[in-house]
Amino acid sequence: MRYCLGVDVGGTKILGAVVDEEGTIVSKTRVPTDRSEGLDALPEAIDLFLAEADKPIEAIGLAVAAFVENHSGRITFGTNLAFSNPDIGADIAREYGHPVVVENDANAAAWGENRFGAGKGARHMLMLTVGTGIGGGVISHGRLYRGSRGYAGEFGHIPVAVEGPPCNCGSRGCLETLASGRALARMAQERGAGHPESEVMRLADGNIEAVTGALVGKAADVRDPFALELLWELGTWLGVGLTGLANSFDPEVIVVGGGVLEEGEAVLGAAREEMNERFRGRVAPPRVVSASLGNDAGVVGVAQLSLDAVDGLEGSEMGHGR
Ligand SMILES: [Zn+2]
């Protein structure tokens, strides 16, 4: 059996997993971190992951919440994380003597779901990760499609509302401003005062500032009508975005994952209904399914990408530093 290390660097944690060539996680460790640290905490975390796994690895894959340049693997822009060293991939490669692949985290998750998860076997697949923000990935002809520079699949920043809320990216009315965890919190805060009896407001002790997306999810678990209404609206916006994507790419399947999808059908049900409405009288819209690898999709996907790089597979057109 062959092994590689997948590392997913997020805003609050670094998740590391040693993964075998069949996508099975052999060992997994989570190291808490904070935004300001960015990637500085990475070498120490990698030492820990390798010590705990005790397997001979062939390559390392780094999934990061950032724009990653094609071929060079340079990190060029991170919206939510400090990236003090854009060439961290090349540095890690030198330090550990293994090939290193750096990939956008949603692209990595898409590859993981396509190889081993809910999109297994699909030659044409889209993935959306709906968490605090929205990320995306494109599988075309069985390969990860990265675009001319490596920045393809940023579905969160497709504009869907001309006069919509301002977005972190500098634009406004992006899908992310209407269908993400952050959007859910904002909608709940804007309207909470009109629903003083709701479970959402009860959980927040009547303090509108304390309302979060996660709290809305908790209220939805006990069928709070206000929470369900918010999730339905979020799902409807998601359906608007998915309709545009389905018309652009004609995928076999769209896989949707991320924290907000813990509310599963409340969101996806609305999204499917919106798509059906907008596809009516033409052809059937593509299937929309929940991701199956959960938080592991990124580490599993990027580990596999690193192994592909060792094998010289252009399959993924990945960025890698050696
Ligand atoms: Zn945006």
py3Dmol code that shows the C-alpha trace and the ligand (Angstrom):
import py3Dmol

protein = """\
ATOM      1  CA  MET A   1       0.000   0.000   0.000  1.00  0.00           C
ATOM      2  CA  ARG A   2       1.147   3.538  -0.763  1.00  0.00           C
ATOM      3  CA  TYR A   3       0.628   6.484   1.595  1.00  0.00           C
ATOM      4  CA  CYS A   4       0.682  10.251   1.472  1.00  0.00           C
ATOM      5  CA  LEU A   5      -0.073  13.098   3.856  1.00  0.00           C
ATOM      6  CA  GLY A   6      -3.008  15.426   3.255  1.00  0.00           C
ATOM      7  CA  VAL A   7      -3.123  18.699   5.207  1.00  0.00           C
ATOM      8  CA  ASP A   8      -6.080  21.097   5.241  1.00  0.00           C
ATOM      9  CA  VAL A   9      -5.243  24.554   6.560  1.00  0.00           C
ATOM     10  CA  GLY A  10      -8.358  26.382   7.736  1.00  0.00           C
ATOM     11  CA  GLY A  11      -9.024  29.537   9.751  1.00  0.00           C
ATOM     12  CA  THR A  12      -9.287  27.786  13.112  1.00  0.00           C
ATOM     13  CA  LYS A  13      -7.469  24.479  12.660  1.00  0.00           C
ATOM     14  CA  ILE A  14      -4.964  22.501  10.661  1.00  0.00           C
ATOM     15  CA  LEU A  15      -6.290  19.029   9.862  1.00  0.00           C
ATOM     16  CA  GLY A  16      -3.755  16.395   8.863  1.00  0.00           C
ATOM     17  CA  ALA A  17      -4.406  12.857   7.664  1.00  0.00           C
ATOM     18  CA  VAL A  18      -2.233  10.093   6.324  1.00  0.00           C
ATOM     19  CA  VAL A  19      -4.245   8.549   3.512  1.00  0.00           C
ATOM     20  CA  ASP A  20      -3.637   5.414   1.484  1.00  0.00           C
ATOM     21  CA  GLU A  21      -3.979   5.140  -2.287  1.00  0.00           C
ATOM     22  CA  GLU A  22      -7.569   3.938  -1.957  1.00  0.00           C
ATOM     23  CA  GLY A  23      -8.611   7.075  -0.100  1.00  0.00           C
ATOM     24  CA  THR A  24      -8.752   5.438   3.329  1.00  0.00           C
ATOM     25  CA  ILE A  25      -7.609   7.578   6.243  1.00  0.00           C
ATOM     26  CA  VAL A  26      -4.984   5.746   8.305  1.00  0.00           C
ATOM     27  CA  SER A  27      -4.604   8.416  10.966  1.00  0.00           C
ATOM     28  CA  LYS A  28      -6.008  11.869  11.503  1.00  0.00           C
ATOM     29  CA  THR A  29      -4.994  14.736  13.779  1.00  0.00           C
ATOM     30  CA  ARG A  30      -6.373  18.213  14.315  1.00  0.00           C
ATOM     31  CA  VAL A  31      -4.240  21.114  15.519  1.00  0.00           C
ATOM     32  CA  PRO A  32      -5.994  24.316  16.596  1.00  0.00           C
ATOM     33  CA  THR A  33      -4.548  27.501  15.164  1.00  0.00           C
ATOM     34  CA  ASP A  34      -5.585  31.084  14.702  1.00  0.00           C
ATOM     35  CA  ARG A  35      -5.946  33.284  11.675  1.00  0.00           C
ATOM     36  CA  SER A  36      -3.020  35.540  12.462  1.00  0.00           C
ATOM     37  CA  GLU A  37      -0.655  32.566  12.551  1.00  0.00           C
ATOM     38  CA  GLY A  38      -1.597  31.615   9.006  1.00  0.00           C
ATOM     39  CA  LEU A  39       0.811  28.997   7.736  1.00  0.00           C
ATOM     40  CA  ASP A  40       3.546  29.669  10.279  1.00  0.00           C
ATOM     41  CA  ALA A  41       2.269  26.828  12.442  1.00  0.00           C
ATOM     42  CA  LEU A  42       2.471  24.371   9.556  1.00  0.00           C
ATOM     43  CA  PRO A  43       5.941  22.736   9.874  1.00  0.00           C
ATOM     44  CA  GLU A  44       5.321  21.898  13.518  1.00  0.00           C
ATOM     45  CA  ALA A  45       1.921  20.427  12.657  1.00  0.00           C
ATOM     46  CA  ILE A  46       3.399  18.307   9.842  1.00  0.00           C
ATOM     47  CA  ASP A  47       6.024  16.872  12.222  1.00  0.00           C
ATOM     48  CA  LEU A  48       3.196  15.869  14.543  1.00  0.00           C
ATOM     49  CA  PHE A  49       1.070  14.311  11.779  1.00  0.00           C
ATOM     50  CA  LEU A  50       3.987  12.234  10.491  1.00  0.00           C
ATOM     51  CA  ALA A  51       4.984  11.056  13.956  1.00  0.00           C
ATOM     52  CA  GLU A  52       1.460   9.923  14.780  1.00  0.00           C
ATOM     53  CA  ALA A  53       0.915   8.080  11.506  1.00  0.00           C
ATOM     54  CA  ASP A  54       4.207   6.176  11.502  1.00  0.00           C
ATOM     55  CA  LYS A  55       3.871   5.262   7.811  1.00  0.00           C
ATOM     56  CA  PRO A  56       6.331   5.911   4.984  1.00  0.00           C
ATOM     57  CA  ILE A  57       4.734   8.648   2.906  1.00  0.00           C
ATOM     58  CA  GLU A  58       5.533   9.462  -0.726  1.00  0.00           C
ATOM     59  CA  ALA A  59       4.162  12.975  -0.985  1.00  0.00           C
ATOM     60  CA  ILE A  60       2.450  15.829   0.850  1.00  0.00           C
ATOM     61  CA  GLY A  61      -0.654  17.702  -0.252  1.00  0.00           C
ATOM     62  CA  LEU A  62      -1.626  21.086   1.206  1.00  0.00           C
ATOM     63  CA  ALA A  63      -5.206  22.316   0.841  1.00  0.00           C
ATOM     64  CA  VAL A  64      -5.538  26.024   1.604  1.00  0.00           C
ATOM     65  CA  ALA A  65      -8.446  28.470   1.667  1.00  0.00           C
ATOM     66  CA  ALA A  66      -6.794  30.688  -0.920  1.00  0.00           C
ATOM     67  CA  PHE A  67      -6.076  31.309  -4.580  1.00  0.00           C
ATOM     68  CA  VAL A  68      -3.280  28.988  -5.686  1.00  0.00           C
ATOM     69  CA  GLU A  69      -1.433  29.612  -8.926  1.00  0.00           C
ATOM     70  CA  ASN A  70      -1.360  26.833 -11.531  1.00  0.00           C
ATOM     71  CA  HIS A  71       1.880  24.836 -11.836  1.00  0.00           C
ATOM     72  CA  SER A  72       3.922  26.960  -9.413  1.00  0.00           C
ATOM     73  CA  GLY A  73       1.707  26.183  -6.406  1.00  0.00           C
ATOM     74  CA  ARG A  74       2.221  29.765  -5.165  1.00  0.00           C
ATOM     75  CA  ILE A  75      -0.465  31.128  -2.858  1.00  0.00           C
ATOM     76  CA  THR A  76      -1.504  34.452  -4.347  1.00  0.00           C
ATOM     77  CA  PHE A  77      -4.512  35.589  -2.310  1.00  0.00           C
ATOM     78  CA  GLY A  78      -6.304  34.443   0.816  1.00  0.00           C
ATOM     79  CA  THR A  79      -9.589  36.118   1.792  1.00  0.00           C
ATOM     80  CA  ASN A  80      -9.839  34.760   5.309  1.00  0.00           C
ATOM     81  CA  LEU A  81      -6.336  33.667   6.255  1.00  0.00           C
ATOM     82  CA  ALA A  82      -2.959  35.302   6.667  1.00  0.00           C
ATOM     83  CA  PHE A  83      -0.487  33.744   4.230  1.00  0.00           C
ATOM     84  CA  SER A  84       2.870  35.187   5.124  1.00  0.00           C
ATOM     85  CA  ASN A  85       4.776  32.841   2.823  1.00  0.00           C
ATOM     86  CA  PRO A  86       3.352  32.309  -0.680  1.00  0.00           C
ATOM     87  CA  ASP A  87       6.039  29.698  -1.457  1.00  0.00           C
ATOM     88  CA  ILE A  88       5.331  27.510   1.566  1.00  0.00           C
ATOM     89  CA  GLY A  89       4.784  24.480  -0.715  1.00  0.00           C
ATOM     90  CA  ALA A  90       8.282  24.674  -2.178  1.00  0.00           C
ATOM     91  CA  ASP A  91       9.766  25.247   1.291  1.00  0.00           C
ATOM     92  CA  ILE A  92       7.998  22.205   2.753  1.00  0.00           C
ATOM     93  CA  ALA A  93       9.133  20.114  -0.229  1.00  0.00           C
ATOM     94  CA  ARG A  94      12.740  21.083   0.430  1.00  0.00           C
ATOM     95  CA  GLU A  95      12.487  20.488   4.133  1.00  0.00           C
ATOM     96  CA  TYR A  96      10.869  17.051   3.983  1.00  0.00           C
ATOM     97  CA  GLY A  97      12.289  15.755   0.706  1.00  0.00           C
ATOM     98  CA  HIS A  98       8.862  14.867  -0.685  1.00  0.00           C
ATOM     99  CA  PRO A  99       6.938  16.299  -3.619  1.00  0.00           C
ATOM    100  CA  VAL A 100       4.397  18.824  -2.364  1.00  0.00           C
ATOM    101  CA  VAL A 101       1.155  19.784  -4.068  1.00  0.00           C
ATOM    102  CA  VAL A 102      -0.638  22.966  -3.011  1.00  0.00           C
ATOM    103  CA  GLU A 103      -4.284  23.260  -3.939  1.00  0.00           C
ATOM    104  CA  ASN A 104      -7.285  25.452  -3.193  1.00  0.00           C
ATOM    105  CA  ASP A 105      -9.283  23.724  -0.448  1.00  0.00           C
ATOM    106  CA  ALA A 106     -12.562  23.519  -2.371  1.00  0.00           C
ATOM    107  CA  ASN A 107     -10.774  22.118  -5.434  1.00  0.00           C
ATOM    108  CA  ALA A 108      -9.192  19.512  -3.162  1.00  0.00           C
ATOM    109  CA  ALA A 109     -12.593  18.662  -1.666  1.00  0.00           C
ATOM    110  CA  ALA A 110     -14.065  18.319  -5.162  1.00  0.00           C
ATOM    111  CA  TRP A 111     -11.306  15.881  -6.119  1.00  0.00           C
ATOM    112  CA  GLY A 112     -11.875  13.899  -2.904  1.00  0.00           C
ATOM    113  CA  GLU A 113     -15.637  13.641  -3.461  1.00  0.00           C
ATOM    114  CA  ASN A 114     -15.090  12.738  -7.105  1.00  0.00           C
ATOM    115  CA  ARG A 115     -12.575   9.985  -6.424  1.00  0.00           C
ATOM    116  CA  PHE A 116     -14.006   8.500  -3.247  1.00  0.00           C
ATOM    117  CA  GLY A 117     -17.232  10.247  -2.213  1.00  0.00           C
ATOM    118  CA  ALA A 118     -20.692  11.292  -3.376  1.00  0.00           C
ATOM    119  CA  GLY A 119     -19.508  12.082  -6.920  1.00  0.00           C
ATOM    120  CA  LYS A 120     -17.531   8.869  -7.408  1.00  0.00           C
ATOM    121  CA  GLY A 121     -17.404   7.817 -11.028  1.00  0.00           C
ATOM    122  CA  ALA A 122     -18.825  11.062 -12.450  1.00  0.00           C
ATOM    123  CA  ARG A 123     -16.824  12.419 -15.413  1.00  0.00           C
ATOM    124  CA  HIS A 124     -18.505  15.803 -15.146  1.00  0.00           C
ATOM    125  CA  MET A 125     -19.139  17.044 -11.637  1.00  0.00           C
ATOM    126  CA  LEU A 126     -19.359  20.289  -9.702  1.00  0.00           C
ATOM    127  CA  MET A 127     -18.765  20.679  -5.990  1.00  0.00           C
ATOM    128  CA  LEU A 128     -19.876  23.513  -3.738  1.00  0.00           C
ATOM    129  CA  THR A 129     -18.733  23.870  -0.149  1.00  0.00           C
ATOM    130  CA  VAL A 130     -21.222  26.009   1.730  1.00  0.00           C
ATOM    131  CA  GLY A 131     -19.689  27.063   5.035  1.00  0.00           C
ATOM    132  CA  THR A 132     -18.873  30.534   6.339  1.00  0.00           C
ATOM    133  CA  GLY A 133     -18.277  31.380   2.676  1.00  0.00           C
ATOM    134  CA  ILE A 134     -18.837  29.369  -0.498  1.00  0.00           C
ATOM    135  CA  GLY A 135     -16.099  27.506  -2.369  1.00  0.00           C
ATOM    136  CA  GLY A 136     -16.330  25.389  -5.476  1.00  0.00           C
ATOM    137  CA  GLY A 137     -14.583  22.944  -7.752  1.00  0.00           C
ATOM    138  CA  VAL A 138     -15.058  21.654 -11.276  1.00  0.00           C
ATOM    139  CA  ILE A 139     -14.385  18.132 -12.544  1.00  0.00           C
ATOM    140  CA  SER A 140     -14.454  18.054 -16.327  1.00  0.00           C
ATOM    141  CA  HIS A 141     -13.760  14.893 -18.355  1.00  0.00           C
ATOM    142  CA  GLY A 142     -12.659  13.200 -15.137  1.00  0.00           C
ATOM    143  CA  ARG A 143     -10.038  15.847 -14.381  1.00  0.00           C
ATOM    144  CA  LEU A 144      -9.852  18.754 -11.996  1.00  0.00           C
ATOM    145  CA  TYR A 145     -10.384  21.868 -14.085  1.00  0.00           C
ATOM    146  CA  ARG A 146      -8.309  24.766 -12.773  1.00  0.00           C
ATOM    147  CA  GLY A 147      -8.712  27.466 -15.417  1.00  0.00           C
ATOM    148  CA  SER A 148      -5.936  29.518 -17.020  1.00  0.00           C
ATOM    149  CA  ARG A 149      -4.286  30.620 -13.765  1.00  0.00           C
ATOM    150  CA  GLY A 150      -5.664  28.141 -11.252  1.00  0.00           C
ATOM    151  CA  TYR A 151      -8.569  30.252 -10.027  1.00  0.00           C
ATOM    152  CA  ALA A 152     -11.539  28.423 -11.568  1.00  0.00           C
ATOM    153  CA  GLY A 153     -14.465  27.258  -9.469  1.00  0.00           C
ATOM    154  CA  GLU A 154     -14.909  30.348  -7.270  1.00  0.00           C
ATOM    155  CA  PHE A 155     -18.651  29.885  -7.344  1.00  0.00           C
ATOM    156  CA  GLY A 156     -19.148  31.934  -4.182  1.00  0.00           C
ATOM    157  CA  HIS A 157     -18.318  35.074  -6.133  1.00  0.00           C
ATOM    158  CA  ILE A 158     -20.761  34.674  -8.984  1.00  0.00           C
ATOM    159  CA  PRO A 159     -22.971  37.778  -8.795  1.00  0.00           C
ATOM    160  CA  VAL A 160     -26.636  36.829  -8.430  1.00  0.00           C
ATOM    161  CA  ALA A 161     -28.225  40.045  -7.098  1.00  0.00           C
ATOM    162  CA  VAL A 162     -27.550  43.423  -8.725  1.00  0.00           C
ATOM    163  CA  GLU A 163     -28.254  45.397  -5.548  1.00  0.00           C
ATOM    164  CA  GLY A 164     -27.163  42.637  -3.166  1.00  0.00           C
ATOM    165  CA  PRO A 165     -25.077  42.965   0.005  1.00  0.00           C
ATOM    166  CA  PRO A 166     -21.377  43.880  -0.248  1.00  0.00           C
ATOM    167  CA  CYS A 167     -18.959  40.923  -0.394  1.00  0.00           C
ATOM    168  CA  ASN A 168     -15.496  40.378   1.119  1.00  0.00           C
ATOM    169  CA  CYS A 169     -14.121  40.113  -2.413  1.00  0.00           C
ATOM    170  CA  GLY A 170     -14.961  43.756  -3.179  1.00  0.00           C
ATOM    171  CA  SER A 171     -17.997  43.034  -5.345  1.00  0.00           C
ATOM    172  CA  ARG A 172     -21.647  42.932  -4.231  1.00  0.00           C
ATOM    173  CA  GLY A 173     -24.560  40.522  -4.469  1.00  0.00           C
ATOM    174  CA  CYS A 174     -22.217  37.507  -4.836  1.00  0.00           C
ATOM    175  CA  LEU A 175     -23.800  34.093  -4.209  1.00  0.00           C
ATOM    176  CA  GLU A 176     -21.751  33.955  -0.995  1.00  0.00           C
ATOM    177  CA  THR A 177     -23.515  37.054   0.364  1.00  0.00           C
ATOM    178  CA  LEU A 178     -26.901  35.317   0.070  1.00  0.00           C
ATOM    179  CA  ALA A 179     -26.363  31.579   0.490  1.00  0.00           C
ATOM    180  CA  SER A 180     -23.518  31.045   3.004  1.00  0.00           C
ATOM    181  CA  GLY A 181     -23.304  30.613   6.763  1.00  0.00           C
ATOM    182  CA  ARG A 182     -22.340  34.277   7.048  1.00  0.00           C
ATOM    183  CA  ALA A 183     -25.413  35.246   4.998  1.00  0.00           C
ATOM    184  CA  LEU A 184     -27.604  33.113   7.238  1.00  0.00           C
ATOM    185  CA  ALA A 185     -26.372  34.946  10.340  1.00  0.00           C
ATOM    186  CA  ARG A 186     -26.911  38.325   8.684  1.00  0.00           C
ATOM    187  CA  MET A 187     -30.480  37.494   7.573  1.00  0.00           C
ATOM    188  CA  ALA A 188     -31.327  36.199  11.034  1.00  0.00           C
ATOM    189  CA  GLN A 189     -29.956  39.345  12.674  1.00  0.00           C
ATOM    190  CA  GLU A 190     -31.809  41.633  10.278  1.00  0.00           C
ATOM    191  CA  ARG A 191     -35.151  39.954  10.928  1.00  0.00           C
ATOM    192  CA  GLY A 192     -34.811  38.553  14.448  1.00  0.00           C
ATOM    193  CA  ALA A 193     -36.560  41.533  16.062  1.00  0.00           C
ATOM    194  CA  GLY A 194     -39.706  40.642  14.125  1.00  0.00           C
ATOM    195  CA  HIS A 195     -39.637  37.101  15.563  1.00  0.00           C
ATOM    196  CA  PRO A 196     -39.201  37.593  19.323  1.00  0.00           C
ATOM    197  CA  GLU A 197     -40.963  34.313  20.135  1.00  0.00           C
ATOM    198  CA  SER A 198     -38.784  32.219  17.812  1.00  0.00           C
ATOM    199  CA  GLU A 199     -36.400  29.510  18.996  1.00  0.00           C
ATOM    200  CA  VAL A 200     -33.622  31.438  17.248  1.00  0.00           C
ATOM    201  CA  MET A 201     -34.146  34.435  19.553  1.00  0.00           C
ATOM    202  CA  ARG A 202     -34.686  32.211  22.591  1.00  0.00           C
ATOM    203  CA  LEU A 203     -31.340  30.469  22.026  1.00  0.00           C
ATOM    204  CA  ALA A 204     -29.700  33.898  21.700  1.00  0.00           C
ATOM    205  CA  ASP A 205     -31.326  35.073  24.978  1.00  0.00           C
ATOM    206  CA  GLY A 206     -33.050  37.803  22.997  1.00  0.00           C
ATOM    207  CA  ASN A 207     -29.679  39.306  22.028  1.00  0.00           C
ATOM    208  CA  ILE A 208     -29.678  39.841  18.288  1.00  0.00           C
ATOM    209  CA  GLU A 209     -25.889  40.227  18.214  1.00  0.00           C
ATOM    210  CA  ALA A 210     -25.529  36.701  19.543  1.00  0.00           C
ATOM    211  CA  VAL A 211     -27.375  35.129  16.601  1.00  0.00           C
ATOM    212  CA  THR A 212     -25.087  32.974  14.417  1.00  0.00           C
ATOM    213  CA  GLY A 213     -25.626  30.634  11.481  1.00  0.00           C
ATOM    214  CA  ALA A 214     -24.948  27.639  13.722  1.00  0.00           C
ATOM    215  CA  LEU A 215     -27.597  28.847  16.146  1.00  0.00           C
ATOM    216  CA  VAL A 216     -30.149  29.057  13.329  1.00  0.00           C
ATOM    217  CA  GLY A 217     -29.256  25.445  12.485  1.00  0.00           C
ATOM    218  CA  LYS A 218     -29.871  24.420  16.086  1.00  0.00           C
ATOM    219  CA  ALA A 219     -33.281  26.095  16.048  1.00  0.00           C
ATOM    220  CA  ALA A 220     -34.119  24.352  12.762  1.00  0.00           C
ATOM    221  CA  ASP A 221     -33.435  20.990  14.431  1.00  0.00           C
ATOM    222  CA  VAL A 222     -36.515  21.588  16.612  1.00  0.00           C
ATOM    223  CA  ARG A 223     -38.526  22.824  13.601  1.00  0.00           C
ATOM    224  CA  ASP A 224     -38.529  26.493  14.567  1.00  0.00           C
ATOM    225  CA  PRO A 225     -40.590  28.164  11.788  1.00  0.00           C
ATOM    226  CA  PHE A 226     -38.348  31.276  11.663  1.00  0.00           C
ATOM    227  CA  ALA A 227     -35.186  29.164  11.320  1.00  0.00           C
ATOM    228  CA  LEU A 228     -36.780  26.964   8.646  1.00  0.00           C
ATOM    229  CA  GLU A 229     -37.897  30.051   6.734  1.00  0.00           C
ATOM    230  CA  LEU A 230     -34.321  31.423   6.754  1.00  0.00           C
ATOM    231  CA  LEU A 231     -32.854  28.102   5.603  1.00  0.00           C
ATOM    232  CA  TRP A 232     -35.447  27.842   2.850  1.00  0.00           C
ATOM    233  CA  GLU A 233     -34.527  31.315   1.612  1.00  0.00           C
ATOM    234  CA  LEU A 234     -30.830  30.445   1.709  1.00  0.00           C
ATOM    235  CA  GLY A 235     -31.569  27.242  -0.217  1.00  0.00           C
ATOM    236  CA  THR A 236     -33.559  29.184  -2.791  1.00  0.00           C
ATOM    237  CA  TRP A 237     -30.606  31.504  -3.436  1.00  0.00           C
ATOM    238  CA  LEU A 238     -28.376  28.448  -3.654  1.00  0.00           C
ATOM    239  CA  GLY A 239     -30.792  27.065  -6.254  1.00  0.00           C
ATOM    240  CA  VAL A 240     -30.445  30.278  -8.272  1.00  0.00           C
ATOM    241  CA  GLY A 241     -26.663  29.854  -8.246  1.00  0.00           C
ATOM    242  CA  LEU A 242     -26.864  26.150  -9.079  1.00  0.00           C
ATOM    243  CA  THR A 243     -29.168  26.882 -12.019  1.00  0.00           C
ATOM    244  CA  GLY A 244     -26.524  29.173 -13.504  1.00  0.00           C
ATOM    245  CA  LEU A 245     -23.828  26.568 -12.921  1.00  0.00           C
ATOM    246  CA  ALA A 246     -25.926  23.726 -14.343  1.00  0.00           C
ATOM    247  CA  ASN A 247     -26.522  25.782 -17.481  1.00  0.00           C
ATOM    248  CA  SER A 248     -22.825  26.603 -17.752  1.00  0.00           C
ATOM    249  CA  PHE A 249     -21.355  23.150 -17.189  1.00  0.00           C
ATOM    250  CA  ASP A 250     -24.117  20.541 -17.705  1.00  0.00           C
ATOM    251  CA  PRO A 251     -22.636  18.264 -15.001  1.00  0.00           C
ATOM    252  CA  GLU A 252     -23.906  14.754 -14.232  1.00  0.00           C
ATOM    253  CA  VAL A 253     -24.110  15.658 -10.584  1.00  0.00           C
ATOM    254  CA  ILE A 254     -23.604  18.627  -8.259  1.00  0.00           C
ATOM    255  CA  VAL A 255     -22.200  17.675  -4.854  1.00  0.00           C
ATOM    256  CA  VAL A 256     -22.897  20.131  -2.031  1.00  0.00           C
ATOM    257  CA  GLY A 257     -21.051  20.004   1.290  1.00  0.00           C
ATOM    258  CA  GLY A 258     -19.906  22.319   4.075  1.00  0.00           C
ATOM    259  CA  GLY A 259     -21.153  23.294   7.510  1.00  0.00           C
ATOM    260  CA  VAL A 260     -24.463  24.812   6.388  1.00  0.00           C
ATOM    261  CA  LEU A 261     -25.381  21.480   4.789  1.00  0.00           C
ATOM    262  CA  GLU A 262     -25.659  19.914   8.204  1.00  0.00           C
ATOM    263  CA  GLU A 263     -29.178  21.252   7.809  1.00  0.00           C
ATOM    264  CA  GLY A 264     -29.267  19.053   4.691  1.00  0.00           C
ATOM    265  CA  GLU A 265     -32.711  18.764   3.247  1.00  0.00           C
ATOM    266  CA  ALA A 266     -33.973  22.094   4.608  1.00  0.00           C
ATOM    267  CA  VAL A 267     -31.431  23.719   2.288  1.00  0.00           C
ATOM    268  CA  LEU A 268     -31.075  21.246  -0.594  1.00  0.00           C
ATOM    269  CA  GLY A 269     -34.841  20.721  -0.825  1.00  0.00           C
ATOM    270  CA  ALA A 270     -35.318  24.431  -1.467  1.00  0.00           C
ATOM    271  CA  ALA A 271     -32.400  24.512  -3.919  1.00  0.00           C
ATOM    272  CA  ARG A 272     -33.807  21.592  -5.939  1.00  0.00           C
ATOM    273  CA  GLU A 273     -37.257  23.145  -6.030  1.00  0.00           C
ATOM    274  CA  GLU A 274     -35.841  26.432  -7.324  1.00  0.00           C
ATOM    275  CA  MET A 275     -33.839  24.592 -10.003  1.00  0.00           C
ATOM    276  CA  ASN A 276     -36.855  22.537 -11.083  1.00  0.00           C
ATOM    277  CA  GLU A 277     -38.870  25.723 -11.399  1.00  0.00           C
ATOM    278  CA  ARG A 278     -36.202  27.415 -13.513  1.00  0.00           C
ATOM    279  CA  PHE A 279     -35.584  24.334 -15.697  1.00  0.00           C
ATOM    280  CA  ARG A 280     -39.309  23.724 -16.176  1.00  0.00           C
ATOM    281  CA  GLY A 281     -40.398  22.725 -19.670  1.00  0.00           C
ATOM    282  CA  ARG A 282     -36.853  22.254 -20.934  1.00  0.00           C
ATOM    283  CA  VAL A 283     -34.686  19.366 -19.765  1.00  0.00           C
ATOM    284  CA  ALA A 284     -34.229  17.833 -16.332  1.00  0.00           C
ATOM    285  CA  PRO A 285     -31.734  19.663 -14.086  1.00  0.00           C
ATOM    286  CA  PRO A 286     -28.699  17.666 -12.901  1.00  0.00           C
ATOM    287  CA  ARG A 287     -28.858  15.708  -9.661  1.00  0.00           C
ATOM    288  CA  VAL A 288     -27.941  17.654  -6.525  1.00  0.00           C
ATOM    289  CA  VAL A 289     -26.611  15.475  -3.694  1.00  0.00           C
ATOM    290  CA  SER A 290     -25.029  15.935  -0.274  1.00  0.00           C
ATOM    291  CA  ALA A 291     -21.285  15.411   0.019  1.00  0.00           C
ATOM    292  CA  SER A 292     -20.328  12.193   1.780  1.00  0.00           C
ATOM    293  CA  LEU A 293     -16.780  12.760   3.054  1.00  0.00           C
ATOM    294  CA  GLY A 294     -17.644  15.641   5.389  1.00  0.00           C
ATOM    295  CA  ASN A 295     -14.655  17.580   6.725  1.00  0.00           C
ATOM    296  CA  ASP A 296     -12.291  14.911   5.389  1.00  0.00           C
ATOM    297  CA  ALA A 297     -12.917  15.683   1.699  1.00  0.00           C
ATOM    298  CA  GLY A 298     -10.095  18.243   1.525  1.00  0.00           C
ATOM    299  CA  VAL A 299      -7.377  16.112   3.125  1.00  0.00           C
ATOM    300  CA  VAL A 300      -8.363  12.996   1.179  1.00  0.00           C
ATOM    301  CA  GLY A 301      -8.549  14.941  -2.096  1.00  0.00           C
ATOM    302  CA  VAL A 302      -5.272  16.789  -1.731  1.00  0.00           C
ATOM    303  CA  ALA A 303      -3.482  13.626  -0.557  1.00  0.00           C
ATOM    304  CA  GLN A 304      -4.647  11.890  -3.732  1.00  0.00           C
ATOM    305  CA  LEU A 305      -3.544  14.872  -5.839  1.00  0.00           C
ATOM    306  CA  SER A 306      -0.071  14.626  -4.326  1.00  0.00           C
ATOM    307  CA  LEU A 307       0.102  10.924  -5.168  1.00  0.00           C
ATOM    308  CA  ASP A 308      -1.022  11.674  -8.717  1.00  0.00           C
ATOM    309  CA  ALA A 309       1.846  14.153  -8.950  1.00  0.00           C
ATOM    310  CA  VAL A 310       4.340  11.465  -7.911  1.00  0.00           C
ATOM    311  CA  ASP A 311       2.977   9.294 -10.706  1.00  0.00           C
ATOM    312  CA  GLY A 312       3.303  12.153 -13.186  1.00  0.00           C
ATOM    313  CA  LEU A 313      -0.401  12.099 -13.889  1.00  0.00           C
ATOM    314  CA  GLU A 314      -1.452  15.289 -15.533  1.00  0.00           C
ATOM    315  CA  GLY A 315      -4.949  14.228 -14.534  1.00  0.00           C
ATOM    316  CA  SER A 316      -5.310  17.045 -12.154  1.00  0.00           C
ATOM    317  CA  GLU A 317      -3.204  19.809 -13.721  1.00  0.00           C
ATOM    318  CA  MET A 318      -2.166  20.611 -10.200  1.00  0.00           C
ATOM    319  CA  GLY A 319       0.212  23.244  -8.978  1.00  0.00           C
ATOM    320  CA  HIS A 320       3.206  21.686  -7.316  1.00  0.00           C
ATOM    321  CA  GLY A 321       6.544  22.738  -5.964  1.00  0.00           C
ATOM    322  CA  ARG A 322       9.370  20.226  -5.863  1.00  0.00           C
TER     323      ARG A 322
END
"""
ligand_1 = """\
1
ZN
Zn -17.704 38.086 -3.738
"""
view = py3Dmol.view(width=600, height=400)
view.addModel(protein, "pdb")
view.setStyle({"model": 0}, {"cartoon": {"style": "trace"}})
view.addModel(ligand_1, "xyz")
view.setStyle({"model": 1}, {"stick": {}})
view.zoomTo()
view.show()
